[in-house]
Amino acid sequence: MTEASGTAADSAAVGRVTRCDQGCCCLPCAPPRNLAYQWNLPIGREFSVADDVRDRLAELDFAGVTPEEFAGIVKGFSARQITEIATGELRARVLGEIFGRMGEQFRPAAAGELRALIRWRITGESEAVYETAIADGSCTVTEGRSAADARLTLVMGDAAFLKLVSGNGNPVTMFLTRKITASGDLALAAGLHRYFDIPAA
């Protein structure tokens, strides 16, 4: 990746996903030192996501970020860094955008005649609950817990959730290491990835 010189070029990169010489987005592929350079962060100290990068990410228009670009962004951060970032309004925006896209990424042909209510409990600074109702070849997403019985309930932290939905985590490994816990239809949990287009990070 070619580093730009001058604060004007650095400022222009904030708030949008730019691309490096290889065609990928510079936000995820840049290691911490390059991110510090691009965003004019102090170099020579431990990379602090919580102090600086959260503010920069908050300026991104996530609605304009493709699933592939988002997968690359998530890949650039460790679980600890994601946990530090996932607070307040930024966390709510990211979760809302991800669940808002699930209907678009749903694969009705793969789901066939499946009928299931899946409850997602995302733990963190507070618990966020979303439900995906799959029926009649469609997927409907609602925020909050309904009175209906869920066929499957998935519980995970922010980092595990972002890694899972962006294709940066192996679902089997995450279940075995208890980064994700499931109750209800475990066979549905094991095959859930087949029903959605998940990008390859």
N, C-alpha and C positions, 0 to 999 in steps of 0.2 A: 504494500500500500504506500502511496506517495504522500508524505506528510506535507501539508500546506504550511506556509510561513505567514506569520502576521496574525494579529487578533481578528482582523476583518474576516478572513477565511474561516477561522475558528468559530466566530459568531454565526456565520452563515450556515454552519452545519447543525447548529442547535435548532431543535424543533422540527427536523425532518430527517428521514433516513437517506443518507448519501451512500455512494457505492465506491468500492475500491477498484484497483486496476483489474482484479480478477472477476469483477461483476457482482460480488457479494456486497452486503451493506456494511459500511465501516463500523457501525456501532457494535455489532456482535463480534466481528473478527479481530478488532483491535484489542490487544492485551491491555491490562491496567495502565501501563506506562503510556501507551499511545492514546488511550482515552484521556489520561491526564493532560497530555499535550494538546489534543484536539479541543478539549473543553477548558483549557487554561487553568488546570488544577495544579496544586503544588506537587512537584516531583521531588523524590528523596525522602518521603515519609510513607508509612503504610497507606495503601490505597483505601480511602474511606468512601464507601458507597453512600452510607447514611447521610453524611454531611454535604456531599456535593452532587453525586450522580442522581439522587432522587429528584432534586430540583430540575435537572436537565431532562430527565425522563418525563417529568410532569409537563414539559413543554411540547412533547411529541403528540402529534395527532394520530392516536392509535387507530382511529377509523380508517386512516389512509395507509396503514401498515398491513402488508399481505401476510397470510399465515406463515409463509416461508421466511419472510423477514422477521416476523415475531419469533419464530423458532430460533433464528440466528441470534436475536437479542438475548433470549433466555439462555442459550448455550454459552454466552459470554460471561455469565455470572455463576458464582458458587451458590450452594443452598444457603449458606450463612448470609451472603450478600443479598439474596432475594428476600430473606426474612427481614433484613434491615430496611430494605426498600418498601416492602409491602405494608404500608401504614397509611392511615388517613384517606384523603380523597384519591390519591394515586391508586391505592389498592382497590377502592370501590370502582374506579374507572376501568382498571384492567379486568377485574372480574366481570363487570357488566359487559365489556366488549367481548370477552371470550364466550360467555354464555349467550350473548346476543347473536353470535355467529354460529352457534351449534346447529340451528335449524338449516342454515345454508350448507354446512359441512356434513349434514346427515345423508346417509346412503340408503334410500328407501328400498332399492333392489336387494341389498344385503340383509336388510331387516325383515323383508318379506311380511309375514303376518304377525310379527312380534307385537305384543301389547305389554307394556311395562312402564311403571312409574319409578324413576330412579331419583333418589334424593342425594344431593351432594352437600356435605357439611365441610366447609373449608375453615379450619381453625387458624388462629393467628392472634392479632391484638383483640379481635372479637370474632365470634363465629358467624360466618356468612352461609346462608342456606339457599340453595337453588334446587329446582326440580325439573327434570326433563321427562315429559310424557310421550312415549312412543306408541303410536296406534294408527292404523289405517294408512300406513306408508308415509307418515309425517312425524315430525318431532317438534313439540311445543315446549318452550322454556318459560318458567315462571320463577320469580324471586320470592323467597319465603317458604315456610313450611305449611303445607295444607293439612287438612284433617284426613286425607286419604292414606291408605296403607301403601307404603312403598314396597315394591317387589325387591328392590336392592337399595341399600344405603351405603354410601362410600364416605369415609372420613379421612381427611388428610390435611397437612399443613399447606401453607401458601407455596413453599418451594416445591413440594412433591406435586401439587396440582399443576403448577406452571410447567414443570418438567414433563409431566404426563401428557398434557394436552398439546404441548409443542413438539412432541416426538423426541424429547431429550432424555426420557427415562424409560427403562424397560419395565413394563407393567408387572411381569412375573417377579422380577427381582424386588420391585417396590413392595409387592404383597409379602414376599418372603421375609423381607427386612422390616416389615411392619411400618413402613413409611405411609402405607395405605392400609386401612382396615375396612373390611366389608362385612355386612350382615345381610342375610336374606339369600337370594338366588346367586350362589357363587359361580355357577356355570355361566350365568349372564355376565357376571363381572369379568370372568376370564375371556369372554369373547366380545366385550364391549367395544374394543378398538376397531372391530370389523365394520361397525355401523357408522363410523365417521371418517371423513378424509382428514388424516393426521399428517402434517408435513414431515418430511425427513429432514432433521436438523443438520 
